[in-house]
C-alpha cells in the first residue's frame, strides 16, 4: 500500500510539473479554450486507473505466458483484457468529466452556395460552346463507356456456367446403380428396418453431391398410396427419396415415427430448417410447411444378392425449387 | 521547441492542412446520449477489423478433406474440411485464439445491433430529413452490407450450422425468377453442395477484403456527409435553432468522451468474448450436406429472414409443370427487399405526403411527428413479429406452445398488430402533444402570476390598497 502511494505521488509531481511548464505561456493573450481550475484529485484518480490498466495488461501477458498452449483459460484472458480496456475507458471518462475544459459552443449550420452552384453550371455549359451535336456525342460516349463496362465485367462470367443450367439437373442415378451407406458399403435390403431412416448415396459418387443423397425407409407395402406408375418403385415397402428438401435445400434431418399411431400424427419426413413435412406413403407429397413440391422419389430394386439398387432416375429434379424446376431430371454426373 | 507547434508546422508546411485541422478540432457535437449509438457501431467495426486480422492469420480457406487430431477429443479422427479444422484449432490449439474468435463473433452481433438501434433513433427523430437523406441511404447500405458480411463470416467456418445456412442461402438465391439458377451456378461455381472448387476461396476474399473495404468506404462517406451538414440537435432551449448548432467541440471536449466509449465498447466485447460462449462450432461438427440438426438458429440479425421463410404459406407461382417463382423468394428476397425499399424511399415519401421540403436541423421528439412515429412502430412490429416467429421452434421447446398454433397466431398477428399499434401510438403521441401544450400554458400562466406578484411587491404594501 505504501509503495502505491509513493508511485502515485511521484507520478503526480512529475506530470504536474510538466503541465505547468506548458501552461504558463499563453496566459497573457486572449485564450481560445477558457481556463479552468486544476483538479489534483481527479488527476490522481486518472493515474490510479491507468496504473490498474497497466496491471491488467501485464496480467493478460502473464496468463498467456504461463498456461500451456492447448489449455489457455479463456475466461481469465478475456477478463484481463476487458478490465484493461475498461480501466482506460474509466480514466478517459474522468478526463472528460473533470479534467478537460468543458465548453458549450455555438456555430452556424453550413449554408448552401447558390453562387457557386450557378457558376459550376455556367462553366460546364460554356465549356461546350464549340460542340454542335451535343446529344449525339454524349450518346456515343455513353455507348462506348457502357460497352467498356460490359467488356470489363465479362470475365466475371468465368466464375461459373452462365445460361447452361444443366449442372442443376444432373443426377448420378440410372438403372442398376447401387445404394451405399456413409462408409461406402452396399446396403442389403434386409438391413433396412421400419421405424427409423437411413442415409444412402450412389455408389462411386461424391457423397456431397446433393443428387446422390437419399433418405431410405421401410413402410408397410399394403398401406402405400404412391402416385400412378410407381407401383414397383418400393420393393418390400422400401422407399428412397431425395434427402434434399425441395423448399430451400436443407437435408431432411428428421423422421417422425409415431410410437402410438392411434393418437399421434402419421409418419413423416421433416426438414428442420423451415419444417416442410412430407408424407412418405403418398410419394412424399407436402403435408405441412412451405415446400411447394414433393421430394423426388427414386425407384428401387433388390438385386440377386439382396442389395438395394436404383431402378431408374428420380421422379423430378432434386434440390431447392427454381425457375423451371418441375422438368424431369437428366442423367449424368457433375463430377 | 514546442511539442505541439513544431509537428503542426511540419504538417501544415507540407499539406496546407492547418485550417482544416483547426476547423475540425472545433467541430461541434450536440450533447445527447442517443447520438452515441452510431459510435458504438463504429467502434465495434474497429474491434471486428482488429480481431479479424488475427483470425485471418490462422484460418485456412480450403475445403480439402483432412482428418482431425487434436486436443478436442470428441472430434478426434473425424474427417473434415481444412477450413473447419483450422477454426477448431483456433478455438483449442492457438493460444488466446478462442478469445479472439468469440470476441469477433460478439463484435459482429453488437455491430449490427448498434446499427439497427441507431437507425431507429434516426428514424424516430426525423434526422433523415433534408439535408441528410444521403446519409440515411448510405447508412441503410451499411446495414445490409453488414448483414451479408456477417453471413459470409459464419458461413466460412464450414461447421454444420454454417453449411445449413449456406444451403438455405443457395435455395433463396435459386428462387429469384429467371436469373436465380444461372446466378447461383455463377456464384457457387457449380451446383451447391458441393459447389465448385474455388468457391471457398472466393467467399473468403469477399469476407476479408471486398466487403470490409466496402463497409469502410461507406463508413467514410457516412461520416463525411455528417461532418458536411453537421449533426442534428434537439430543441433543448431557445438557443437551439435551425440555423445555430450548440455543442461540445471535438477537441478537447468530445475526444476523451468518444475515446472512453471506444474503450468501453472494446472492453465489453472482450469480456463477452472471454466470459460468454458464442457459436461453439466444435459442438456442431463438420458440415455434410445430408445432415441437418433440429433447433438450429442463425445469428440474431438473420432471424427475421428465417422467420419469414417459416411463416410463409406453401405457395409457388407455377404454370403446368413449370415453377416460375418458388416459395423461398417471398420470405428470403421479397420481404427484405420490401423492408429496404420502404426505408430507403421513406425520406422522399414523407416529404411528398407532408409537403414539407424544408431543411431540418432540429430533430423531432417522437411525439412531434405522430404519424411518422406510429408508422415506424407499426412497421417495426411487423418485422419484429416475423423475427419472433423464427424462434417458434425454441418457444415450443421452452414453453410447450404448439408450433402449428403459433404459426396461425403469427400469420394473423403480423397483419393485425401493426395497424392497432399504428392507431394506438398515433393517439398516444397526440395526447402527449396535448399534454405538452397544457404544460406550456400552465408555465406561461405561472410566469405571469409570478411577474404580477413581483410587480405588486415592488409597488410596496401601501399603494396597492
Interface residues (C-beta under 8 A of the other chain):
Chain A: X33 X64 X67 X69 X70 X71 X72 X74 X75 X76 X77 X78 X79 X81 X82 X83 X84 X85 X86 X88 X89 X90 X92 X93 X95 X96 X100 X101 X102 X103 X104 X105 X106 X107 X108 X109 X110 X156 X157 X159 X160 X161 X162 X163 X164 X165 X167 X168 X170 X199 X201 X206 X207 X208 X209 X210 X211 X213 X243 X244 X247 X248 X249 X250 X251 X252 X253 X254 X271 X272 X273 X274 X275 X276 X286 X288 X289 X290 X291 X292 X293 X319 X320 X321 X322 X323 X324 X325 X326 X327 X334
Chain B: X26 X28 X31 X70 X71 X92 X93 X94 X95 X96 X98 X99 X102 X103 X164 X167 X168 X170 X171 X172 X174 X175 X177 X178 X180 X181 X182 X184 X185 X186 X187 X188 X189 X190 X191 X192 X193 X194 X196 X202 X228 X229 X230 X239 X242 X243 X244 X245 X246 X247 X248 X249 X252 X253 X255 X256 X257 X259 X260 X261 X262 X263 X264 X266 X267 X268 X270 X271 X272 X273 X274 X275 X288 X289 X290 X291 X292 X293 X294 X295 X296 X306 X309 X310 X312 X313 X314 X315 X316 X318 X321 X322 X323 X324 X325 X326 X327 X328 X331 X332 X361 X393 X403 X404
